[in-house]
Amino acid sequence: MIPIATRTDTEKSAAAHKAAATRKENEAKRKRSARKAAETRARAQASRLKVVGDQAQRVADTAIGGTVIAGETVADSIKPLTNPQEARRRFDRVRRKARTEIRKLERRGGTFRRRTQREVTQRVRRNRREAERRVSDVQSTAEDAVGRVAGQARSIA
């Protein structure tokens, strides 16, 4: 018979106390972890709400700012028009500026049109040369084949 190791009551009690302490420690760790996770979720939710609030505030500020600028622009535009000479001078200035802008647009449009015409013409020429080269190659190949067939026909006859 093999002797079985037995533990004393003191050893059993110490092991039970140690196990209880470990369980208590693990439970405390789980609680801390759960509390920290809940705090993190709450901070993330608050952060999302703050971002949405900030975006809404920016939209409102943009609308208000646009309204203020438009009002100031209208007021600034009307003020000089109360004097007929100033109104005429501003009108002439705007007309000159409009003519200048139209000339710029015409120049850019003409430049674009000429460049596009040049590119299309070059592409057409390139494609035509390529097609003519291929036709010539095919014609040359066909003539060679006719010559071979004629030669074979003469040798048979």
C-alpha positions in Angstrom: 0.0 0.0 0.0 1.2 3.5 -0.9 1.0 6.0 1.8 -1.2 9.0 0.9 0.1 12.4 1.7 -2.2 14.2 4.0 -2.4 17.8 4.9 -2.8 19.2 8.3 -5.8 21.3 9.3 -3.6 24.3 9.4 -2.3 23.7 5.9 -5.9 23.2 4.6 -7.0 26.4 6.3 -4.1 28.4 4.8 -4.8 27.0 1.3 -8.5 28.0 1.7 -7.6 31.5 2.9 -5.2 31.9 -0.1 -7.9 30.7 -2.6 -10.4 33.1 -1.0 -7.9 36.0 -1.3 -7.2 35.1 -5.0 -11.0 35.0 -5.7 -11.5 38.3 -4.0 -8.5 39.9 -5.9 -9.8 38.6 -9.2 -13.3 39.9 -8.5 -11.8 43.3 -7.7 -9.8 43.3 -11.0 -13.0 42.4 -12.9 -14.9 45.3 -11.2 -12.1 47.8 -12.0 -11.9 46.6 -15.6 -15.7 46.9 -16.0 -15.8 50.4 -14.4 -12.9 51.5 -16.7 -14.7 50.2 -19.8 -17.9 51.9 -18.8 -16.0 55.2 -18.3 -14.4 54.8 -21.7 -17.7 54.2 -23.4 -19.2 57.2 -21.6 -16.3 59.4 -22.7 -16.6 58.2 -26.3 -20.3 58.9 -26.4 -19.7 62.4 -24.9 -17.0 63.0 -27.5 -19.4 62.0 -30.4 -22.1 64.3 -29.0 -19.6 67.1 -28.7 -18.5 66.6 -32.3 -22.1 66.7 -33.5 -22.7 69.8 -31.4 -19.6 71.5 -32.8 -20.7 70.7 -36.4 -24.1 72.1 -35.8 -22.6 75.2 -34.3 -20.3 75.7 -37.3 -23.3 75.4 -39.7 -25.2 78.0 -37.7 -22.1 80.3 -37.5 -21.6 80.0 -41.3 -25.2 80.9 -42.1 -25.1 83.9 -39.7 -21.7 85.0 -41.0 -23.0 84.8 -44.6 -26.0 86.9 -43.8 -23.9 89.5 -42.1 -21.4 89.7 -45.0 -24.2 89.9 -47.5 -25.9 92.7 -45.6 -22.6 94.6 -45.3 -21.9 94.1 -49.0 -25.3 95.4 -50.0 -24.9 98.5 -47.8 -21.4 99.2 -49.2 -22.7 98.8 -52.7 -25.6 101.1 -52.3 -23.8 103.9 -50.5 -21.7 105.2 -53.5 -24.7 104.9 -55.9 -26.4 107.8 -54.2 -24.1 110.2 -56.0 -24.8 110.2 -59.8 -21.1 110.8 -60.8 -19.9 108.0 -58.6 -22.6 105.7 -59.9 -21.5 106.5 -63.5 -17.8 105.9 -62.7 -18.6 102.6 -61.0 -20.8 101.5 -63.9 -18.0 102.3 -66.4 -15.5 100.5 -64.3 -17.7 97.4 -64.2 -18.3 97.6 -67.9 -14.5 97.7 -68.7 -13.8 94.8 -66.3 -16.6 92.8 -68.0 -15.1 93.5 -71.5 -11.7 92.5 -70.3 -13.0 89.2 -68.8 -14.9 88.5 -72.1 -11.7 89.0 -74.1 -9.8 86.7 -71.8 -12.5 84.0 -72.2 -12.4 84.4 -76.0 -8.6 84.0 -76.0 -8.7 80.9 -73.9 -11.5 79.4 -75.9 -9.6 80.1 -79.2 -6.4 78.7 -77.8 -8.2 75.5 -76.6 -10.0 75.2 -80.0 -6.8 75.6 -82.0 -4.9 73.1 -79.8 -7.7 70.6 -80.1 -7.9 71.0 -83.9 -4.1 70.5 -84.1 -4.3 67.3 -81.9 -7.2 65.9 -84.0 -5.4 66.7 -87.3 -2.2 65.0 -86.0 -4.1 61.9 -84.8 -5.9 61.7 -88.2 -2.6 61.9 -90.1 -1.0 59.3 -87.8 -3.9 56.9 -88.2 -4.0 57.4 -92.0 -0.2 56.7 -92.3 -0.6 53.6 -90.1 -3.5 52.4 -92.2 -1.6 53.0 -95.5 1.4 51.2 -94.1 -0.7 48.2 -93.2 -2.5 48.2 -96.6 1.0 48.3 -98.2 2.2 45.4 -96.1 -0.9 43.4 -96.9 -0.6 44.2 -100.6 3.1 43.2 -100.6 2.3 39.9 -98.8 -0.5 39.2 -101.3 1.8 40.0 -104.3 4.4 37.6 -102.8 1.8 34.9 -102.4 0.6 35.4 -106.0 4.2 35.1 -107.2 4.8 31.9 -105.3 1.5 30.4 -106.5 2.4 31.4 -110.1 5.9 29.9 -109.7 4.4 26.6 -108.4 1.8 26.5 -111.2 4.7 26.9 -113.8 6.7 24.2 -112.2 3.7 21.8 -112.2 2.9 22.6 -115.9 
